[in-house]
């Protein structure tokens, strides 16, 4: 139901027609903008074109896992000045800040958070689903039973992680 396309700011305008086509054939669309920390992003222009292509959600991807909490906050606050649609974050964990940056993003209006079981992902990996659930439980004052997830991790993901050495390696 959802197709999300990852791109750099420089290539966004080249791939823009793809989003309009995907909407036309019935998909929800997401724009995943990566490698932006060292760029001067024109959020006004990105937002205007994203709206014209009827993009549903704009993700900011911390592709190199280098964002600080302040940078995360600033990026989403700058995006919010021009974008009134949904926002998401895709955080890598190179500096062990993926979870705290995801929580920071939630506190700044983000409603789409990527996570992977045990942080499975390129390089240092991503936000760990099991840790994100615990943090969200505290925020929402809920109590999720993560025992079934921990069993899946123990029985399936731990052996795969050892074999394929993903994340934090």
N, C-alpha and C positions, 0 to 999 in steps of 0.2 A: 504493500500500500504506500510505502514511502521510498523514494529514491533520494539519497543524499550524495552530492557530488563535491569532492574535495578539490580545491584549486588554490593557487596563489592569487594575490590581488592582481598581479600583472596579467594573468590569464582569465580572470573573471569575465571580462567584456567579450572575450573570444567565445566562451562557452555559453553565454547568456541565452542564445536561442534554444538551447537544449531544454532549459527549464520551462519555457513556454510550451514546447512540444509535449513534455512530460505531463504538464497540467492538462493540456488539451485531451490527452488520452486517459486521464483519470487518476494520476498519481499525486500524492502529497509530495512536496519537494523541499529539500533542505540544501542549503549552501554551507559548505564547510570551508572556511577561509583559514589557510594555514601559512606558517612562516611569516607572521606579521609583526613580531615584536620590534624588529629593527627597521620597520617601514613606517612611513608617514601615510597612514591610511585615510583616504577621503571618505569617511563614513556617510556623509551626506550624499555623495554621488553613488556609492555602493547601494545605499538604502533606496534611493530613487529608482535605480535600475532594477533592484531586486523586487520592488513593488510592481514595476511595470511588467516583470516576468511572472508575477503572482507567486513568488517564492514564499513558502509557509514559515520556515524557520531559518535563521542565520546562526550558524555555529562559529565560534572562535576556537580554533585548534591550537593548542600549545604543542606544536609539532616537535619541538626540541626539549620540552619539559623544562623550560627556562624562566617561565613567568614567576614573579613574586606575587603575594596576595595584593599588594598595592597596584601592581601592573594589571592584574586580573580585574580588579575593581575599576581602574581607570579605563581599560578597554571597553568593558560593558557599559559604563556610564557614558562614554563618548558615543558608542553605538546607539544607546537609548535616546540620545538627543534627536536622532533622525529616523529611528526604526521603532515602530510601535507593534511589530509582530513578535512572535515567539523567538526566544534566543536559547542557544545551547552551548555547551562547552565539551571539548574533547581534550582531556589533559593527559600528558605523558608524565612519568614519575621520576625523571632524571635527578631532580633535586629533592625528592621525597616530599613534594608539595602538591601532588596531584589531588589528593583528598582535600587538603585545606583550601586549595584554589577552587575546587568544585563547590565546597561549602560557601566560600566567598562569593562565587558566581550566583549561587542560590540566593544569598543575602542581597544581591544586586539585580534581581529580577529574572534570572535564568530558570527555565523550567524543563529543559532537556539536558540530561547529564549522561554522558557515556561512561560505562564501566565494563570491566571484564572480570570474570571469575579468576581469582588469584592474581589479577593484574596482567593476565596473558596479553602480550603485545610486543611490538617492536622495541628494541633497545631496552630501556629500563622498565618498560611496560606502562600500563594505564592505571587508572583508579581501580582499586580492588572492590568488586561488587559487595563482598561480605563486609568490608569496612564501611562502605557508603551506606549500606542498610542500617548498620548500628548507629551511624551519625544521624541519619534521617529519622530514626526512631527517637533519638534524643530531641531533635528539633520539633518533630510532630507530636511528641509525647505518646508514642505508640510502642508496641512490643511485638516485633516480628519474630517468629520462630525460625531461626536460621539453622537449626539442627539438620534438616534435610539437605540444605545447601552445603553444610560442612561435611556431611557424609559423601556427597558427590565429589567435593574437593578431595577428600581423603582417598576415595576409591578410584577416581578417574583422573582428576586434574593433577594431583601430586605426582603420580607416576609419569604422566605426559610431560609435566614441567621438568622433571629430572631428566627425561630422555631428550627433550628438544631444547632445553635451557632457555626458556623465554623469560623476559622481564628480569630486572635486577641482576643481570649477569655481567 
